[in-house]
Amino acid sequence: MPIFLIVLIIILAVIVGALIALYFVGKRMQKKQEANQAQIDAAAQTMNFFIIDMKRMKLSEAGLPKIVTEQTPKYLRRAKLPILKVKVGPRVMSLICDAKVYETLAPKQEVKATVSGIYVTGAKRIRGPVVETDPKKRKAQIKAEKQAAKEAAKAAKKAGK
């Protein structure tokens, strides 16, 4: 048997073994995700709040309770998460938002949201600007909002002089 054929058989065996391992690991991860989702759904409650600010920031910079950062795995502490700074009644809080929900929200908006602990899992706008859901148009909308904020800051600075 030529060496080329032996090497090819070994490579194929390794690839098949890796695919089988990935299949079983993926199944196990899916079961864990379903269990976690069931816990989140069980603890969910509806809240009305006003979004003051929203940013993607590191967990340590977000102003979340200390116990949250302690319980988070180290590799996730450096990752940037979508954070909402909201006003619930008289209290101002920081909440972690689901990535899909984050894309549909805008600052200065009153929202009726489903919250599980400090995690926002769903939201519907009550009052405030309508947010574009198309990603390309959404980026243009965010850019226009930032530009308007810069111009307003310049105008306020000129008026203050």
C-alpha positions in Angstrom: 0.0 0.0 0.0 1.4 3.4 -0.9 2.2 5.8 2.0 -0.1 8.4 0.5 -3.1 6.1 0.9 -2.2 5.3 4.5 -1.9 9.0 5.4 -5.3 9.7 3.7 -7.0 6.9 5.7 -5.6 8.2 9.0 -6.6 11.8 8.2 -10.2 10.6 7.3 -10.4 8.6 10.5 -9.3 11.6 12.6 -11.9 13.8 10.8 -14.7 11.3 11.3 -13.7 11.0 15.0 -13.8 14.8 15.4 -17.2 15.0 13.8 -18.6 12.3 16.0 -17.2 14.1 19.1 -18.6 17.4 18.0 -22.0 15.9 17.5 -22.2 14.5 21.1 -20.8 17.7 22.6 -23.3 19.8 20.6 -26.2 17.6 21.8 -25.0 18.0 25.5 -24.7 21.8 25.0 -28.1 22.0 23.5 -29.6 20.2 26.5 -27.9 22.6 28.9 -29.2 25.6 26.9 -32.7 24.3 27.0 -32.4 23.8 30.8 -31.1 27.4 31.3 -33.8 28.8 29.0 -36.4 27.0 31.2 -35.0 28.6 34.3 -35.0 32.0 32.7 -38.6 31.6 31.6 -39.6 30.5 35.1 -38.1 33.6 36.7 -39.3 36.1 34.1 -41.5 39.0 35.1 -42.8 42.0 33.2 -41.5 45.5 33.9 -42.0 49.0 32.5 -38.9 51.1 32.3 -37.3 54.1 30.5 -34.0 53.4 28.7 -31.6 56.1 29.6 -28.5 54.8 27.8 -27.4 51.7 26.0 -23.9 50.5 25.2 -21.8 47.5 24.6 -19.3 47.4 27.5 -17.3 45.0 29.6 -19.0 43.4 32.5 -16.6 45.1 35.0 -17.4 48.6 33.6 -21.2 48.1 33.4 -22.0 49.0 37.1 -23.6 45.7 37.8 -23.7 44.2 41.3 -20.4 42.8 42.6 -21.9 39.3 43.0 -22.7 39.2 39.2 -19.1 39.8 38.2 -17.8 37.3 40.8 -20.1 34.6 39.5 -19.3 35.2 35.8 -16.6 32.9 34.3 -13.3 34.7 33.8 -13.3 34.4 30.0 -16.7 36.3 29.9 -15.6 39.2 32.1 -13.5 40.7 29.3 -16.2 40.2 26.7 -18.4 43.2 25.7 -22.1 42.7 26.5 -25.1 44.8 25.5 -25.9 46.8 28.7 -29.0 49.0 29.3 -29.1 51.7 31.8 -32.7 52.1 32.7 -35.0 53.9 35.1 -37.5 51.7 36.8 -39.7 53.9 38.9 -37.4 56.1 41.0 -34.4 53.7 40.7 -31.7 53.7 38.0 -30.4 50.2 37.2 -28.0 48.5 34.8 -29.4 45.5 33.0 -27.9 43.0 30.6 -29.8 42.7 27.4 -30.3 39.8 25.0 -28.4 40.6 21.7 -31.6 40.2 19.5 -33.6 42.5 21.8 -30.8 45.0 22.0 -31.0 45.6 18.2 -34.7 46.5 18.4 -34.3 49.2 21.2 -33.2 52.8 21.2 -32.2 55.2 24.0 -34.8 57.6 25.4 -37.6 55.1 24.9 -40.2 53.8 27.3 -40.4 50.0 27.1 -42.5 47.1 28.5 -40.0 44.3 28.9 -39.7 40.8 30.1 -36.9 40.6 32.6 -35.4 37.6 34.4 -33.2 38.8 37.2 -31.0 41.4 35.5 -31.4 39.9 32.0 -33.8 41.5 29.5 -35.2 38.7 27.4 -37.9 40.6 25.4 -39.2 44.2 25.0 -42.0 46.1 23.3 -41.9 49.9 22.8 -44.5 51.9 24.6 -43.4 55.4 23.7 -40.3 56.8 22.0 -38.6 56.5 18.6 -39.4 53.7 16.2 -36.3 51.6 15.6 -35.4 50.3 12.2 -34.9 46.5 12.3 -32.9 46.2 9.0 -29.2 46.1 10.1 -27.9 48.4 7.3 -30.6 51.0 8.0 -30.1 50.6 11.8 -26.4 51.5 11.5 -27.3 54.6 9.4 -29.9 55.5 12.1 -27.4 55.1 14.9 -24.8 57.2 13.0 -27.4 59.9 12.4 -28.3 59.9 16.1 -24.6 60.3 17.1 -24.2 63.1 14.6 -27.2 64.9 16.0 -25.9 64.5 19.6 -22.6 66.0 18.6 -24.2 68.9 16.9 -26.4 69.5 19.9 -23.4 69.4 22.2 -21.6 72.0 19.9 -24.6 74.3 19.9 -24.9 74.0 23.7 -21.2 74.8 24.0 -21.5 77.9 21.8 -24.6 79.1 23.7 -22.7 78.7 27.0 -19.8 80.9 25.9 
